[in-house]
Protein backbone atom coordinates (compact mmCIF):
# COMPACT_ATOMS: atom_id res chain seq x y z
CA UNK A 1 0.00 0.00 0.00
CA UNK A 2 1.15 3.49 -0.84
CA UNK A 3 -0.56 6.68 0.21
CA UNK A 4 -0.44 10.25 -0.97
CA UNK A 5 -2.73 13.24 -0.87
CA UNK A 6 -3.81 16.25 -2.88
CA UNK A 7 -4.53 19.54 -1.15
CA UNK A 8 -6.04 22.56 -2.84
CA UNK A 9 -8.93 25.01 -2.78
CA UNK A 10 -11.29 22.03 -3.14
CA UNK A 11 -9.99 20.54 0.12
CA UNK A 12 -7.82 17.60 1.06
CA UNK A 13 -8.15 14.31 -0.88
CA UNK A 14 -6.27 11.24 0.37
CA UNK A 15 -5.26 8.70 -2.29
CA UNK A 16 -4.35 5.09 -1.55
CA UNK A 17 -2.65 2.84 -4.12
CA UNK A 18 -3.06 -0.93 -3.85
CA UNK A 19 -1.80 -3.77 -6.02
CA UNK A 20 -4.93 -5.96 -5.95
CA UNK A 21 -8.00 -6.06 -8.16
CA UNK A 22 -10.66 -6.68 -5.50
CA UNK A 23 -11.40 -4.69 -2.40
CA UNK A 24 -13.13 -5.66 0.82
CA UNK A 25 -14.31 -3.43 3.64
CA UNK A 26 -11.47 -4.52 5.94
CA UNK A 27 -8.92 -3.26 3.40
CA UNK A 28 -10.60 0.15 3.42
CA UNK A 29 -10.17 0.56 7.19
CA UNK A 30 -6.99 2.67 7.12
CA UNK A 31 -8.35 4.98 4.39
CA UNK A 32 -11.68 5.35 6.22
CA UNK A 33 -9.84 6.21 9.45
CA UNK A 34 -7.70 8.76 7.64
CA UNK A 35 -10.80 10.35 6.07
CA UNK A 36 -12.41 10.66 9.48
CA UNK A 37 -9.24 11.98 11.11
CA UNK A 38 -8.69 14.67 8.47
CA UNK A 39 -12.42 15.40 7.97
CA UNK A 40 -12.00 14.82 4.23
CA UNK A 41 -15.15 14.34 2.20
CA UNK A 42 -13.67 12.04 -0.46
CA UNK A 43 -10.95 9.41 -0.71
CA UNK A 44 -9.58 7.73 -3.83
CA UNK A 45 -8.41 4.14 -4.09
CA UNK A 46 -6.24 3.35 -7.14
CA UNK A 47 -5.79 -0.35 -7.95
CA UNK A 48 -5.81 -2.92 -10.75
CA UNK A 49 -9.60 -3.27 -10.90
CA UNK A 50 -11.50 -3.15 -14.18
CA UNK A 51 -13.99 -0.35 -13.52
CA UNK A 52 -14.54 2.89 -11.66
CA UNK A 53 -16.75 2.14 -8.70
CA UNK A 54 -17.90 3.65 -5.43
CA UNK A 55 -16.63 1.16 -2.83
CA UNK A 56 -17.78 3.04 0.31
CA UNK A 57 -19.84 6.12 1.14
CA UNK A 58 -16.96 8.48 0.46
CA UNK A 59 -14.38 6.31 -1.34
CA UNK A 60 -14.15 5.88 -5.09
CA UNK A 61 -12.07 3.18 -6.76
CA UNK A 62 -10.25 4.12 -9.96
CA UNK A 63 -8.34 1.55 -12.02
CA UNK A 64 -4.73 2.49 -12.64
CA UNK A 65 -5.33 2.02 -16.39
CA UNK A 66 -7.68 5.04 -16.29
CA UNK A 67 -4.90 7.35 -15.12
Secondary structure, DSSP 8 states (H G I E B T S, - for coil): -EEEEEEETTEEEEEEE-S-S---TTTTHHHHHHHHHHT-S-EEEEES-SS-EEEETTEEEEEGGG-
